[in-house]
Amino acid sequence: MIDFKMMGYLWGMILLSALWVVFGLLHSLLADLRVKEWFRGILGKAFGFYRIVYNLLFIGLLGVIGWLLAVQPKGTALFNTNTLSLVAGAIIALTGFGIMLASLAKFDMGEFLGWSYLQPKTDKQIETLRTDGFYKYVRHPLYFGTFTFVLGLFLLWPTPLNLLSLGFIYVYTYLGALLEEKKLEKIFGKDYTEYKKKVKMLVPYIF
């Protein structure tokens, strides 16, 4: 007898995997300096909108992924939650979210969201090397906060689709951090190389 509910869940896992792969490939490709320069040559003055469109694209993709996770079948938990796991999950998720917000507070939000790229160019370098705040303890505090946040969410809702998402986020964020560091070395040169020697990449004092 065919279990249509299970087949639907398997298709959900396939779709979710495909969406995460598309997200990862596009995110890395469109952030690559060579790809940006290629688009700059094609778009000319309109290139100032690149970062804004980039952000909107990935907000949309995350929205679709979030919707798929929200409508996943109930009763598919990998383990039974209890008061301890729920409290731990909530604390870990809130801690991670707090780290993410604190990390974003160090960004020039005009630069992060893309508005700054619409302004006429000045002698000021639009990319900024940050080494204060959480950046004293880890080179990518936003990623560390994300790791912590999604782990907490998984403890709150321990389903196979959430585990799949957790695994993808961990693997992709690590690979993305490696690619980002190559870009930062090109931009900041020796300053970033010296910073790497002093501060761990993703987990304070550990890794």
C-alpha positions as CSV (number, residue, x, y, z in Angstrom):
1,M,0.0,0.0,0.0
2,I,1.3,3.4,-0.9
3,D,1.8,5.9,2.0
4,F,0.8,9.1,0.2
5,K,1.5,11.1,3.4
6,M,5.1,9.8,3.5
7,M,5.5,10.4,-0.2
8,G,4.4,14.0,0.3
9,Y,6.9,14.4,3.1
10,L,9.7,13.1,0.9
11,W,8.8,15.5,-1.8
12,G,8.9,18.2,0.7
13,M,12.4,17.2,1.7
14,I,13.5,17.2,-1.9
15,L,11.9,20.6,-2.5
16,L,13.5,22.0,0.6
17,S,16.9,20.6,-0.4
18,A,16.6,22.1,-3.8
19,L,15.6,25.5,-2.4
20,W,18.6,25.5,0.0
21,V,21.0,24.5,-2.8
22,V,19.6,27.3,-5.1
23,F,19.9,29.8,-2.2
24,G,23.5,28.7,-1.5
25,L,24.7,28.8,-5.1
26,L,23.1,32.1,-6.0
27,H,24.2,33.7,-2.7
28,S,27.8,32.7,-3.3
29,L,27.7,33.5,-7.1
30,L,26.2,36.9,-6.8
31,A,28.5,37.9,-3.9
32,D,31.6,37.1,-5.9
33,L,33.7,40.1,-6.8
34,R,34.2,39.0,-10.4
35,V,30.4,38.5,-10.9
36,K,29.8,41.9,-9.4
37,E,32.3,43.5,-11.8
38,W,30.6,41.8,-14.7
39,F,27.2,43.1,-13.7
40,R,28.8,46.6,-13.1
41,G,29.9,46.6,-16.7
42,I,26.5,45.6,-18.0
43,L,24.3,47.8,-15.7
44,G,26.4,50.9,-15.6
45,K,24.8,53.5,-13.3
46,A,22.0,51.1,-12.5
47,F,24.5,48.9,-10.6
48,G,23.8,51.0,-7.5
49,F,20.6,48.9,-7.2
50,Y,22.5,45.6,-7.2
51,R,22.7,45.2,-3.4
52,I,19.1,46.1,-2.9
53,V,17.9,43.6,-5.5
54,Y,20.3,41.0,-4.1
55,N,18.8,41.4,-0.6
56,L,15.2,41.3,-1.9
57,L,16.0,38.1,-3.9
58,F,17.2,36.3,-0.8
59,I,14.5,37.6,1.5
60,G,12.1,36.1,-1.0
61,L,13.8,32.8,-1.1
62,L,14.0,32.6,2.7
63,G,10.3,33.5,2.8
64,V,9.5,30.5,0.6
65,I,11.7,28.2,2.7
66,G,10.1,29.5,5.9
67,W,6.6,28.9,4.5
68,L,7.6,25.3,3.6
69,L,8.9,24.7,7.1
70,A,5.8,26.3,8.6
71,V,3.4,24.0,6.7
72,Q,5.3,20.8,7.2
73,P,3.2,17.9,8.5
74,K,2.7,17.7,12.3
75,G,3.7,14.7,14.3
76,T,7.1,14.2,12.6
77,A,9.4,15.1,15.5
78,L,12.7,13.2,15.7
79,F,12.4,13.2,19.5
80,N,9.8,14.2,22.1
81,T,10.4,17.6,23.6
82,N,10.0,18.3,27.3
83,T,10.2,21.3,29.5
84,L,14.0,21.2,29.8
85,S,14.5,20.9,26.0
86,L,12.0,23.7,25.3
87,V,13.5,26.0,27.9
88,A,17.0,25.3,26.6
89,G,15.9,25.8,23.0
90,A,14.3,29.1,23.8
91,I,17.4,30.4,25.7
92,I,19.7,29.3,22.9
93,A,17.5,30.8,20.2
94,L,17.1,34.1,22.1
95,T,20.9,34.3,22.8
96,G,21.6,33.7,19.1
97,F,19.1,36.2,18.0
98,G,20.6,38.8,20.4
99,I,24.1,38.2,19.0
100,M,22.7,38.6,15.5
101,L,21.1,41.9,16.4
102,A,24.3,43.1,18.2
103,S,26.3,42.2,15.2
104,L,24.0,44.0,12.8
105,A,24.2,47.1,15.0
106,K,27.9,47.4,14.0
107,F,27.0,47.5,10.3
108,D,26.4,50.6,8.3
109,M,22.8,49.7,7.6
110,G,22.9,51.9,4.5
111,E,25.7,49.7,3.2
112,F,24.2,46.5,4.5
113,L,20.8,47.1,2.9
114,G,22.2,48.8,-0.2
115,W,21.1,52.4,0.1
116,S,24.7,53.7,0.3
117,Y,25.4,52.3,-3.1
118,L,22.9,54.7,-4.6
119,Q,24.9,57.7,-3.4
120,P,27.6,59.3,-5.6
121,K,31.0,57.7,-5.0
122,T,33.4,59.5,-2.6
123,D,37.0,58.8,-1.6
124,K,35.6,56.9,1.4
125,Q,35.9,53.1,1.0
126,I,32.4,51.7,1.2
127,E,33.6,48.4,2.7
128,T,34.5,48.7,6.4
129,L,36.8,46.3,8.3
130,R,35.2,45.8,11.7
131,T,37.3,44.6,14.6
132,D,35.4,46.0,17.7
133,G,32.4,44.7,19.7
134,F,31.8,41.0,19.0
135,Y,34.4,41.1,16.3
136,K,37.0,41.1,19.0
137,Y,36.0,37.5,19.8
138,V,35.0,36.0,16.5
139,R,35.5,37.1,12.9
140,H,31.9,36.4,11.9
141,P,29.7,37.1,14.9
142,L,26.6,37.3,12.7
143,Y,27.3,33.7,11.5
144,F,28.0,32.6,15.1
145,G,24.7,34.1,16.2
146,T,22.9,32.4,13.3
147,F,24.4,29.0,14.3
148,T,23.2,29.5,17.8
149,F,19.8,30.8,16.8
150,V,18.9,27.9,14.4
151,L,20.2,25.3,16.9
152,G,17.7,26.8,19.4
153,L,14.9,26.6,16.9
154,F,15.7,23.0,16.1
155,L,15.5,22.1,19.8
156,L,12.1,23.8,19.9
157,W,10.8,22.0,16.8
158,P,13.0,18.9,16.2
159,T,11.6,17.8,12.8
160,P,13.5,16.2,9.9
161,L,13.0,19.2,7.7
162,N,14.3,21.5,10.4
163,L,17.3,19.2,10.9
164,L,17.9,19.3,7.1
165,S,17.8,23.1,7.3
166,L,20.1,23.2,10.3
167,G,22.6,21.0,8.5
168,F,22.5,23.1,5.3
169,I,22.9,26.3,7.2
170,Y,25.9,25.0,9.2
171,V,27.7,23.6,6.1
172,Y,26.9,26.5,3.8
173,T,27.7,29.2,6.3
174,Y,31.1,27.6,6.9
175,L,31.8,27.4,3.2
176,G,30.4,30.9,2.7
177,A,32.7,32.2,5.4
178,L,35.7,30.8,3.7
179,L,34.7,32.4,0.4
180,E,34.0,35.7,2.2
181,E,37.4,35.7,3.8
182,K,39.1,35.4,0.5
183,K,37.1,38.5,-0.6
184,L,38.0,40.3,2.5
185,E,41.7,39.5,2.1
186,K,41.6,41.0,-1.4
187,I,39.9,44.2,-0.1
188,F,41.8,44.7,3.2
189,G,45.1,42.9,2.5
190,K,47.5,42.7,5.4
191,D,45.1,44.3,7.8
192,Y,42.7,41.3,7.5
193,T,45.5,38.8,7.5
194,E,46.7,40.1,10.8
195,Y,43.2,40.1,12.2
196,K,42.8,36.4,11.2
197,K,45.8,35.5,13.3
198,K,44.3,37.0,16.4
199,V,40.6,36.1,16.3
200,K,38.8,32.8,15.6
201,M,36.5,32.5,12.6
202,L,33.1,31.2,13.8
203,V,33.2,30.1,17.4
204,P,34.9,32.4,20.0
205,Y,38.2,30.9,21.3
206,I,37.5,27.6,19.7
207,F,37.2,27.6,15.9
